[in-house]
């Protein structure tokens, strides 16, 4: 470990996969392709949800929030990754690390809660269809979205600020691809057990409780789907719910393995791949998961493209 005089160095060295040049090159090419794809896919979801009157519903309001989150999520880490992977100087300034830490965890914490709210929306739509428009009114949707964002920001700002107070004792090398709270806690010197305990407790509320709400919602949804008389209704309900469940699995699986499992059970390379998965892979796949399995979104995209080309 490199030792310098200051407690907080002017810059960090992100080791990443520096010992595997072949993997760095492959990852650089993959990110160079997936990042624009993720941006275009999520922008397309936002545009069709806003421009197509058929998609002016609570489900697509929350989906728009999810797409915006994913765009910010990937942008907070991918440009820095590309810069480091494409050069021999794999550094990030202390200020840049702080900004990345806040943005990355604000988006991650907010997405955890937003996915739970989206499952509640599907529960009301399928299990209480006659009361859907009454319950999921515009005021409640705005209130839920605002609460999710406020909670995500509060979690990230408080947890990241406490983590940044830990002394690093001059260590400026991080064995990771990004600045992430568990990695900074592990790098810190001195007493850090309290920080690890607080992080575990907070993550139970940010990960475990929303996941329990999602599971409870889908147990009720599954029961309601099997009771439907219309096969077309069952197919449509299953299509929208399976898309959301797949997104939940892709996001929550890596996040839980990173933030809730004991540090002793996590290998050296696991945090790097987990960060890539929930920070890059999931935001890239989300637009395709929702469009490929959703006739409404595919229809809206076709109408938007037809309107664009006909106007030209």
KOLTORDREN-680882 format. One record per residue (C-alpha): residue number from 1; residue in three letters; x negated, y, z. Coordinates in pm, 1 decimal, decimal comma. Last residue first. Example, Ala and Ser with C-alpha at 12.3 -4.5 7.8 and 13.67 -1.06 7.14 Angstrom:
2
pt n: 2 res: SER x: -1367,0 y: -106,0 z: 714,0 .
pt n: 1 res: ALA x: -1230,0 y: -450,0 z: 780,0 .
END
This chain:
312
pt n: 312 res: UNK x: 3932,5 y: 1482,1 z: -4197,5 .
pt n: 311 res: UNK x: 4268,2 y: 1486,1 z: -4020,7 .
pt n: 310 res: UNK x: 4334,2 y: 1132,4 z: -4148,2 .
pt n: 309 res: UNK x: 3999,5 y: 1012,2 z: -4006,5 .
pt n: 308 res: UNK x: 4061,0 y: 1150,0 z: -3656,5 .
pt n: 307 res: UNK x: 4426,4 y: 1041,4 z: -3643,2 .
pt n: 306 res: UNK x: 4339,9 y: 688,6 z: -3754,6 .
pt n: 305 res: UNK x: 4061,5 y: 675,2 z: -3493,2 .
pt n: 304 res: UNK x: 4291,3 y: 796,2 z: -3214,4 .
pt n: 303 res: UNK x: 4569,2 y: 557,1 z: -3319,8 .
pt n: 302 res: UNK x: 4325,4 y: 263,8 z: -3324,8 .
pt n: 301 res: UNK x: 4186,1 y: 358,6 z: -2983,8 .
pt n: 300 res: UNK x: 4538,2 y: 385,9 z: -2840,7 .
pt n: 299 res: UNK x: 4628,4 y: 42,7 z: -2977,8 .
pt n: 298 res: UNK x: 4315,9 y: -110,0 z: -2825,5 .
pt n: 297 res: UNK x: 4396,5 y: 58,9 z: -2493,4 .
pt n: 296 res: UNK x: 4754,6 y: -70,0 z: -2492,7 .
pt n: 295 res: UNK x: 4652,2 y: -418,3 z: -2608,9 .
pt n: 294 res: UNK x: 4422,3 y: -469,1 z: -2309,9 .
pt n: 293 res: UNK x: 4181,9 y: -763,3 z: -2293,3 .
pt n: 292 res: UNK x: 3917,1 y: -634,6 z: -2535,5 .
pt n: 291 res: UNK x: 3963,3 y: -274,2 z: -2421,6 .
pt n: 290 res: UNK x: 3932,2 y: -322,7 z: -2044,7 .
pt n: 289 res: UNK x: 3639,6 y: -565,8 z: -2056,2 .
pt n: 288 res: UNK x: 3470,3 y: -361,7 z: -2328,1 .
pt n: 287 res: UNK x: 3486,0 y: -39,8 z: -2124,8 .
pt n: 286 res: UNK x: 3357,7 y: -222,0 z: -1811,3 .
pt n: 285 res: UNK x: 3061,4 y: -397,2 z: -1978,3 .
pt n: 284 res: UNK x: 2820,0 y: -103,4 z: -1977,4 .
pt n: 283 res: UNK x: 2912,8 y: 8,8 z: -1624,5 .
pt n: 282 res: UNK x: 2861,8 y: -353,8 z: -1504,7 .
pt n: 281 res: UNK x: 2522,8 y: -407,1 z: -1671,3 .
pt n: 280 res: UNK x: 2357,1 y: -79,4 z: -1567,8 .
pt n: 279 res: UNK x: 2389,7 y: 8,3 z: -1197,6 .
pt n: 278 res: UNK x: 2561,7 y: -306,1 z: -1068,2 .
pt n: 277 res: UNK x: 2330,6 y: -543,5 z: -1257,9 .
pt n: 276 res: UNK x: 2012,8 y: -341,1 z: -1280,4 .
pt n: 275 res: UNK x: 2023,9 y: -271,5 z: -907,7 .
pt n: 274 res: UNK x: 2079,8 y: -644,9 z: -844,2 .
pt n: 273 res: UNK x: 1783,5 y: -734,8 z: -1066,1 .
pt n: 272 res: UNK x: 1551,6 y: -506,0 z: -872,6 .
pt n: 271 res: UNK x: 1689,8 y: -607,0 z: -531,7 .
pt n: 270 res: UNK x: 1632,5 y: -978,9 z: -613,6 .
pt n: 269 res: UNK x: 1261,8 y: -957,0 z: -700,0 .
pt n: 268 res: UNK x: 1122,1 y: -988,7 z: -347,8 .
pt n: 267 res: UNK x: 1375,5 y: -1252,8 z: -238,5 .
pt n: 266 res: UNK x: 1671,0 y: -1175,3 z: -12,4 .
pt n: 265 res: UNK x: 1753,2 y: -1423,7 z: 266,0 .
pt n: 264 res: UNK x: 1529,5 y: -1248,6 z: 521,4 .
pt n: 263 res: UNK x: 1706,0 y: -917,9 z: 453,2 .
pt n: 262 res: UNK x: 2034,2 y: -1064,0 z: 585,2 .
pt n: 261 res: UNK x: 2317,3 y: -1043,7 z: 326,2 .
pt n: 260 res: UNK x: 2547,0 y: -740,6 z: 338,6 .
pt n: 259 res: UNK x: 2379,3 y: -478,7 z: 119,5 .
pt n: 258 res: UNK x: 2211,2 y: -659,6 z: -170,4 .
pt n: 257 res: UNK x: 2417,3 y: -979,2 z: -198,2 .
pt n: 256 res: UNK x: 2732,7 y: -773,8 z: -137,2 .
pt n: 255 res: UNK x: 2645,2 y: -529,4 z: -417,3 .
pt n: 254 res: UNK x: 2557,1 y: -811,0 z: -661,2 .
pt n: 253 res: UNK x: 2898,5 y: -980,9 z: -616,9 .
pt n: 252 res: UNK x: 3103,9 y: -662,1 z: -573,0 .
pt n: 251 res: UNK x: 3040,9 y: -515,4 z: -916,9 .
pt n: 250 res: UNK x: 3071,5 y: -811,6 z: -1154,5 .
pt n: 249 res: UNK x: 3349,3 y: -973,9 z: -948,5 .
pt n: 248 res: UNK x: 3550,5 y: -650,9 z: -926,3 .
pt n: 247 res: UNK x: 3513,8 y: -592,8 z: -1302,7 .
pt n: 246 res: UNK x: 3637,8 y: -948,9 z: -1369,4 .
pt n: 245 res: UNK x: 3931,7 y: -894,7 z: -1133,9 .
pt n: 244 res: UNK x: 4026,4 y: -574,8 z: -1316,5 .
pt n: 243 res: UNK x: 4029,9 y: -745,7 z: -1654,6 .
pt n: 242 res: UNK x: 4219,0 y: -1043,7 z: -1508,9 .
pt n: 241 res: UNK x: 4485,7 y: -808,7 z: -1372,7 .
pt n: 240 res: UNK x: 4552,4 y: -632,3 z: -1703,3 .
pt n: 239 res: UNK x: 4574,7 y: -956,7 z: -1902,2 .
pt n: 238 res: UNK x: 4764,6 y: -1154,1 z: -1635,8 .
pt n: 237 res: UNK x: 5035,8 y: -889,5 z: -1622,6 .
pt n: 236 res: UNK x: 5067,1 y: -885,5 z: -2002,1 .
pt n: 235 res: UNK x: 5070,3 y: -1265,6 z: -2029,5 .
pt n: 234 res: UNK x: 5324,6 y: -1304,5 z: -1747,2 .
pt n: 233 res: UNK x: 5551,8 y: -1043,8 z: -1903,4 .
pt n: 232 res: UNK x: 5533,8 y: -1222,2 z: -2238,9 .
pt n: 231 res: UNK x: 5616,1 y: -1555,1 z: -2068,5 .
pt n: 230 res: UNK x: 5928,1 y: -1396,5 z: -1919,5 .
pt n: 229 res: UNK x: 6072,9 y: -1569,2 z: -1612,9 .
pt n: 228 res: UNK x: 5823,9 y: -1425,0 z: -1367,2 .
pt n: 227 res: UNK x: 5773,8 y: -1625,7 z: -1045,5 .
pt n: 226 res: UNK x: 5417,7 y: -1723,9 z: -1136,4 .
pt n: 225 res: UNK x: 5327,4 y: -1356,5 z: -1177,9 .
pt n: 224 res: UNK x: 5469,9 y: -1263,1 z: -833,8 .
pt n: 223 res: UNK x: 5260,5 y: -1525,3 z: -652,7 .
pt n: 222 res: UNK x: 4948,0 y: -1413,4 z: -835,4 .
pt n: 221 res: UNK x: 5020,2 y: -1049,3 z: -750,0 .
pt n: 220 res: UNK x: 5063,6 y: -1129,6 z: -379,9 .
pt n: 219 res: UNK x: 4730,3 y: -1314,4 z: -370,1 .
pt n: 218 res: UNK x: 4589,3 y: -1037,7 z: -585,7 .
pt n: 217 res: UNK x: 4670,0 y: -765,5 z: -333,5 .
pt n: 216 res: UNK x: 4527,6 y: -965,8 z: -41,8 .
pt n: 215 res: UNK x: 4202,7 y: -1026,8 z: -234,0 .
pt n: 214 res: UNK x: 4170,8 y: -657,9 z: -324,4 .
pt n: 213 res: UNK x: 4241,0 y: -548,1 z: 33,0 .
pt n: 212 res: UNK x: 3979,0 y: -794,1 z: 160,1 .
pt n: 211 res: UNK x: 3731,7 y: -652,1 z: -93,1 .
pt n: 210 res: UNK x: 3804,5 y: -300,3 z: 31,3 .
pt n: 209 res: UNK x: 3727,6 y: -420,1 z: 387,8 .
pt n: 208 res: UNK x: 3404,8 y: -603,1 z: 297,9 .
pt n: 207 res: UNK x: 3239,9 y: -337,3 z: 83,2 .
pt n: 206 res: UNK x: 3264,5 y: 13,3 z: 229,1 .
pt n: 205 res: UNK x: 3373,6 y: -82,1 z: 582,2 .
pt n: 204 res: UNK x: 3128,4 y: -373,0 z: 608,0 .
pt n: 203 res: UNK x: 2872,4 y: -151,2 z: 437,5 .
pt n: 202 res: UNK x: 2893,7 y: 97,8 z: 724,5 .
pt n: 201 res: UNK x: 2823,1 y: -175,4 z: 979,7 .
pt n: 200 res: UNK x: 2527,9 y: -314,0 z: 782,8 .
pt n: 199 res: UNK x: 2380,1 y: 32,9 z: 725,7 .
pt n: 198 res: UNK x: 2418,1 y: 115,1 z: 1096,4 .
pt n: 197 res: UNK x: 2236,3 y: -206,6 z: 1192,0 .
pt n: 196 res: UNK x: 1953,5 y: -144,3 z: 944,6 .
pt n: 195 res: UNK x: 1916,5 y: 212,5 z: 1070,4 .
pt n: 194 res: UNK x: 1907,0 y: 94,6 z: 1432,6 .
pt n: 193 res: UNK x: 1641,9 y: -165,5 z: 1345,4 .
pt n: 192 res: UNK x: 1420,1 y: 105,7 z: 1198,6 .
pt n: 191 res: UNK x: 1163,3 y: 167,1 z: 1471,3 .
pt n: 190 res: UNK x: 827,2 y: 255,9 z: 1320,1 .
pt n: 189 res: UNK x: 740,6 y: 250,0 z: 950,6 .
pt n: 188 res: UNK x: 963,5 y: 305,0 z: 651,4 .
pt n: 187 res: UNK x: 933,8 y: 84,2 z: 341,4 .
pt n: 186 res: UNK x: 1218,5 y: -147,8 z: 445,2 .
pt n: 185 res: UNK x: 1444,6 y: 153,2 z: 508,4 .
pt n: 184 res: UNK x: 1346,6 y: 303,5 z: 172,2 .
pt n: 183 res: UNK x: 1431,4 y: -24,2 z: -4,8 .
pt n: 182 res: UNK x: 1765,8 y: -57,6 z: 174,4 .
pt n: 181 res: UNK x: 1861,1 y: 303,6 z: 77,3 .
pt n: 180 res: UNK x: 1777,5 y: 289,3 z: -293,9 .
pt n: 179 res: UNK x: 1527,2 y: 493,5 z: -495,1 .
pt n: 178 res: UNK x: 1507,1 y: 307,1 z: -825,1 .
pt n: 177 res: UNK x: 1305,8 y: 31,6 z: -996,4 .
pt n: 176 res: UNK x: 1169,6 y: -130,4 z: -678,8 .
pt n: 175 res: UNK x: 855,9 y: -213,4 z: -487,0 .
pt n: 174 res: UNK x: 827,1 y: 141,9 z: -356,6 .
pt n: 173 res: UNK x: 477,8 y: 288,6 z: -320,6 .
pt n: 172 res: UNK x: 426,2 y: 619,3 z: -138,7 .
pt n: 171 res: UNK x: 339,6 y: 507,1 z: 214,3 .
pt n: 170 res: UNK x: 215,7 y: 806,7 z: 413,4 .
pt n: 169 res: UNK x: 363,7 y: 703,1 z: 746,3 .
pt n: 168 res: UNK x: 707,8 y: 669,9 z: 584,8 .
pt n: 167 res: UNK x: 887,6 y: 830,2 z: 877,1 .
pt n: 166 res: UNK x: 1267,1 y: 782,9 z: 874,6 .
pt n: 165 res: UNK x: 1461,7 y: 1108,0 z: 828,7 .
pt n: 164 res: UNK x: 1542,5 y: 1016,4 z: 468,1 .
pt n: 163 res: UNK x: 1748,3 y: 721,4 z: 590,6 .
pt n: 162 res: UNK x: 1969,3 y: 947,0 z: 805,1 .
pt n: 161 res: UNK x: 2033,0 y: 1174,7 z: 507,2 .
pt n: 160 res: UNK x: 2107,6 y: 877,8 z: 280,1 .
pt n: 159 res: UNK x: 2364,9 y: 735,5 z: 523,3 .
pt n: 158 res: UNK x: 2541,6 y: 1067,9 z: 587,1 .
pt n: 157 res: UNK x: 2542,2 y: 1188,2 z: 224,4 .
pt n: 156 res: UNK x: 2639,5 y: 850,6 z: 83,6 .
pt n: 155 res: UNK x: 2925,5 y: 777,8 z: 323,5 .
pt n: 154 res: UNK x: 3069,3 y: 1130,2 z: 308,0 .
pt n: 153 res: UNK x: 3051,0 y: 1135,7 z: -74,1 .
pt n: 152 res: UNK x: 3226,6 y: 799,6 z: -102,7 .
pt n: 151 res: UNK x: 3492,6 y: 906,0 z: 148,4 .
pt n: 150 res: UNK x: 3559,2 y: 1231,9 z: -38,1 .
pt n: 149 res: UNK x: 3577,9 y: 1055,1 z: -375,1 .
pt n: 148 res: UNK x: 3819,7 y: 790,7 z: -247,3 .
pt n: 147 res: UNK x: 4033,0 y: 1047,6 z: -65,6 .
pt n: 146 res: UNK x: 4055,8 y: 1264,5 z: -378,1 .
pt n: 145 res: UNK x: 4160,0 y: 965,1 z: -590,1 .
pt n: 144 res: UNK x: 4422,0 y: 858,7 z: -336,2 .
pt n: 143 res: UNK x: 4564,1 y: 1212,2 z: -302,0 .
pt n: 142 res: UNK x: 4571,8 y: 1263,0 z: -678,9 .
pt n: 141 res: UNK x: 4752,8 y: 932,4 z: -724,1 .
pt n: 140 res: UNK x: 4993,4 y: 1014,1 z: -438,9 .
pt n: 139 res: UNK x: 5084,9 y: 1349,9 z: -594,5 .
pt n: 138 res: UNK x: 5127,9 y: 1203,5 z: -941,4 .
pt n: 137 res: UNK x: 5372,5 y: 938,6 z: -825,2 .
pt n: 136 res: UNK x: 5271,4 y: 581,1 z: -755,0 .
pt n: 135 res: UNK x: 5559,0 y: 508,4 z: -514,7 .
pt n: 134 res: UNK x: 5851,6 y: 642,5 z: -718,8 .
pt n: 133 res: UNK x: 5713,5 y: 535,0 z: -1055,0 .
pt n: 132 res: UNK x: 5648,5 y: 184,7 z: -920,0 .
pt n: 131 res: UNK x: 5972,0 y: 135,7 z: -722,6 .
pt n: 130 res: UNK x: 6144,8 y: -89,8 z: -975,6 .
pt n: 129 res: UNK x: 5817,3 y: -273,0 z: -1048,5 .
pt n: 128 res: UNK x: 5746,1 y: -366,3 z: -684,8 .
pt n: 127 res: UNK x: 5529,6 y: -683,2 z: -714,1 .
pt n: 126 res: UNK x: 5382,3 y: -611,3 z: -1056,8 .
pt n: 125 res: UNK x: 5331,9 y: -233,2 z: -1061,7 .
pt n: 124 res: UNK x: 5288,3 y: -204,4 z: -682,2 .
pt n: 123 res: UNK x: 5018,6 y: -473,3 z: -676,7 .
pt n: 122 res: UNK x: 4848,2 y: -330,7 z: -987,6 .
pt n: 121 res: UNK x: 4818,9 y: 8,4 z: -813,9 .
pt n: 120 res: UNK x: 4685,2 y: -161,1 z: -499,5 .
pt n: 119 res: UNK x: 4419,4 y: -333,2 z: -713,7 .
pt n: 118 res: UNK x: 4322,3 y: 5,4 z: -858,6 .
pt n: 117 res: UNK x: 4289,4 y: 145,6 z: -505,1 .
pt n: 116 res: UNK x: 4047,9 y: -137,0 z: -416,9 .
pt n: 115 res: UNK x: 3840,9 y: -69,0 z: -730,5 .
pt n: 114 res: UNK x: 3829,7 y: 297,6 z: -629,5 .
pt n: 113 res: UNK x: 3691,5 y: 213,2 z: -285,7 .
pt n: 112 res: UNK x: 3384,9 y: 27,8 z: -412,9 .
pt n: 111 res: UNK x: 3348,4 y: 281,1 z: -696,5 .
pt n: 110 res: UNK x: 3322,3 y: 568,8 z: -447,7 .
pt n: 109 res: UNK x: 3042,7 y: 396,5 z: -257,9 .
pt n: 108 res: UNK x: 2846,8 y: 327,5 z: -576,6 .
pt n: 107 res: UNK x: 2893,4 y: 676,2 z: -719,4 .
pt n: 106 res: UNK x: 2790,7 y: 848,6 z: -396,8 .
pt n: 105 res: UNK x: 2510,0 y: 594,0 z: -355,4 .
pt n: 104 res: UNK x: 2345,5 y: 665,2 z: -691,1 .
pt n: 103 res: UNK x: 2400,5 y: 1041,7 z: -662,9 .
pt n: 102 res: UNK x: 2242,7 y: 1071,4 z: -316,9 .
pt n: 101 res: UNK x: 1942,4 y: 845,7 z: -376,1 .
pt n: 100 res: UNK x: 1878,5 y: 988,6 z: -722,5 .
pt n: 99 res: UNK x: 1869,4 y: 1341,3 z: -580,8 .
pt n: 98 res: UNK x: 1630,9 y: 1233,3 z: -302,1 .
pt n: 97 res: UNK x: 1406,3 y: 1044,8 z: -546,1 .
pt n: 96 res: UNK x: 1391,8 y: 1347,4 z: -774,7 .
pt n: 95 res: UNK x: 1291,4 y: 1565,4 z: -480,2 .
pt n: 94 res: UNK x: 1017,3 y: 1318,9 z: -383,3 .
pt n: 93 res: UNK x: 897,1 y: 1313,3 z: -742,4 .
pt n: 92 res: UNK x: 929,3 y: 989,4 z: -939,7 .
pt n: 91 res: UNK x: 634,3 y: 787,1 z: -1060,4 .
pt n: 90 res: UNK x: 556,2 y: 503,8 z: -1298,1 .
pt n: 89 res: UNK x: 272,3 y: 652,9 z: -1498,0 .
pt n: 88 res: UNK x: 181,9 y: 384,4 z: -1756,3 .
pt n: 87 res: UNK x: 465,2 y: 492,9 z: -1980,6 .
pt n: 86 res: UNK x: 778,9 y: 356,3 z: -2143,9 .
pt n: 85 res: UNK x: 903,6 y: 166,8 z: -1839,8 .
pt n: 84 res: UNK x: 873,9 y: 476,4 z: -1622,8 .
pt n: 83 res: UNK x: 1060,4 y: 709,7 z: -1857,7 .
pt n: 82 res: UNK x: 1320,7 y: 446,1 z: -1938,8 .
pt n: 81 res: UNK x: 1383,3 y: 385,0 z: -1568,2 .
pt n: 80 res: UNK x: 1418,3 y: 759,0 z: -1501,8 .
pt n: 79 res: UNK x: 1670,4 y: 788,9 z: -1786,6 .
pt n: 78 res: UNK x: 1855,2 y: 479,2 z: -1651,0 .
pt n: 77 res: UNK x: 1896,0 y: 579,9 z: -1284,0 .
pt n: 76 res: UNK x: 2142,4 y: 864,0 z: -1225,1 .
pt n: 75 res: UNK x: 2277,7 y: 836,7 z: -1580,4 .
pt n: 74 res: UNK x: 2402,5 y: 482,9 z: -1510,8 .
pt n: 73 res: UNK x: 2612,4 y: 588,9 z: -1212,1 .
pt n: 72 res: UNK x: 2728,2 y: 918,1 z: -1364,7 .
pt n: 71 res: UNK x: 2874,3 y: 735,8 z: -1665,9 .
pt n: 70 res: UNK x: 3014,4 y: 461,3 z: -1442,4 .
pt n: 69 res: UNK x: 3190,8 y: 713,7 z: -1220,5 .
pt n: 68 res: UNK x: 3347,4 y: 885,0 z: -1522,7 .
pt n: 67 res: UNK x: 3470,7 y: 547,7 z: -1647,7 .
pt n: 66 res: UNK x: 3614,9 y: 461,0 z: -1305,5 .
pt n: 65 res: UNK x: 3794,5 y: 796,4 z: -1280,2 .
pt n: 64 res: UNK x: 3944,9 y: 737,7 z: -1624,1 .
pt n: 63 res: UNK x: 4054,6 y: 390,6 z: -1509,6 .
pt n: 62 res: UNK x: 4226,8 y: 553,1 z: -1211,3 .
pt n: 61 res: UNK x: 4432,2 y: 775,6 z: -1442,8 .
pt n: 60 res: UNK x: 4477,0 y: 477,8 z: -1672,4 .
pt n: 59 res: UNK x: 4658,0 y: 277,7 z: -1404,9 .
pt n: 58 res: UNK x: 4849,5 y: 582,2 z: -1279,0 .
pt n: 57 res: UNK x: 5011,9 y: 641,1 z: -1620,3 .
pt n: 56 res: UNK x: 4951,7 y: 873,5 z: -1912,7 .
pt n: 55 res: UNK x: 4839,0 y: 593,7 z: -2145,3 .
pt n: 54 res: UNK x: 5124,3 y: 614,8 z: -2396,9 .
pt n: 53 res: UNK x: 5066,5 y: 992,9 z: -2423,9 .
pt n: 52 res: UNK x: 4726,6 y: 926,6 z: -2591,9 .
pt n: 51 res: UNK x: 4480,7 y: 1214,5 z: -2548,0 .
pt n: 50 res: UNK x: 4371,2 y: 1172,8 z: -2184,5 .
pt n: 49 res: UNK x: 4346,3 y: 794,6 z: -2163,4 .
pt n: 48 res: UNK x: 4209,1 y: 777,9 z: -2518,4 .
pt n: 47 res: UNK x: 3936,7 y: 1029,6 z: -2437,4 .
pt n: 46 res: UNK x: 3834,5 y: 879,3 z: -2101,6 .
pt n: 45 res: UNK x: 3809,7 y: 526,1 z: -2244,4 .
pt n: 44 res: UNK x: 3606,6 y: 652,6 z: -2542,9 .
pt n: 43 res: UNK x: 3368,9 y: 840,2 z: -2310,7 .
pt n: 42 res: UNK x: 3320,1 y: 514,3 z: -2118,3 .
pt n: 41 res: UNK x: 3230,9 y: 319,0 z: -2431,3 .
pt n: 40 res: UNK x: 3008,9 y: 592,0 z: -2574,6 .
pt n: 39 res: UNK x: 2807,0 y: 629,3 z: -2254,1 .
pt n: 38 res: UNK x: 2770,9 y: 254,0 z: -2198,7 .
pt n: 37 res: UNK x: 2663,3 y: 200,2 z: -2560,9 .
pt n: 36 res: UNK x: 2412,5 y: 486,5 z: -2533,0 .
pt n: 35 res: UNK x: 2263,7 y: 316,8 z: -2221,6 .
pt n: 34 res: UNK x: 2279,2 y: -39,8 z: -2356,4 .
pt n: 33 res: UNK x: 2037,7 y: 2,5 z: -2648,6 .
pt n: 32 res: UNK x: 1747,6 y: 187,2 z: -2482,8 .
pt n: 31 res: UNK x: 1813,1 y: -17,3 z: -2170,2 .
pt n: 30 res: UNK x: 1759,2 y: -343,1 z: -2360,1 .
pt n: 29 res: UNK x: 1445,8 y: -213,3 z: -2534,0 .
pt n: 28 res: UNK x: 1292,0 y: -94,9 z: -2204,6 .
pt n: 27 res: UNK x: 1385,4 y: -422,7 z: -2033,8 .
pt n: 26 res: UNK x: 1206,2 y: -625,3 z: -2299,7 .
pt n: 25 res: UNK x: 897,4 y: -404,2 z: -2274,7 .
pt n: 24 res: UNK x: 898,2 y: -421,7 z: -1895,1 .
pt n: 23 res: UNK x: 935,3 y: -800,5 z: -1902,5 .
pt n: 22 res: UNK x: 631,0 y: -838,2 z: -2127,0 .
pt n: 21 res: UNK x: 433,0 y: -604,0 z: -1901,3 .
pt n: 20 res: UNK x: 492,0 y: -822,0 z: -1592,3 .
pt n: 19 res: UNK x: 285,5 y: -688,1 z: -1299,4 .
pt n: 18 res: UNK x: 443,1 y: -343,9 z: -1344,5 .
pt n: 17 res: UNK x: 788,4 y: -496,3 z: -1297,4 .
pt n: 16 res: UNK x: 922,6 y: -221,8 z: -1071,0 .
pt n: 15 res: UNK x: 630,0 y: -51,8 z: -898,1 .
pt n: 14 res: UNK x: 806,8 y: 278,4 z: -843,3 .
pt n: 13 res: UNK x: 529,0 y: 513,6 z: -730,4 .
pt n: 12 res: UNK x: 675,9 y: 786,8 z: -514,5 .
pt n: 11 res: UNK x: 601,8 y: 1157,9 z: -525,7 .
pt n: 10 res: UNK x: 516,2 y: 1448,9 z: -298,7 .
pt n: 9 res: UNK x: 477,8 y: 1209,2 z: -7,0 .
pt n: 8 res: UNK x: 686,8 y: 1228,1 z: 311,9 .
pt n: 7 res: UNK x: 479,9 y: 1161,5 z: 624,1 .
pt n: 6 res: UNK x: 191,3 y: 1342,6 z: 459,3 .
pt n: 5 res: UNK x: -165,6 y: 1213,8 z: 472,9 .
pt n: 4 res: UNK x: -160,9 y: 950,1 z: 202,8 .
pt n: 3 res: UNK x: -170,9 y: 568,9 z: 214,7 .
pt n: 2 res: UNK x: -128,4 y: 346,2 z: -88,1 .
pt n: 1 res: UNK x: 0,0 y: 0,0 z: 0,0 .
END
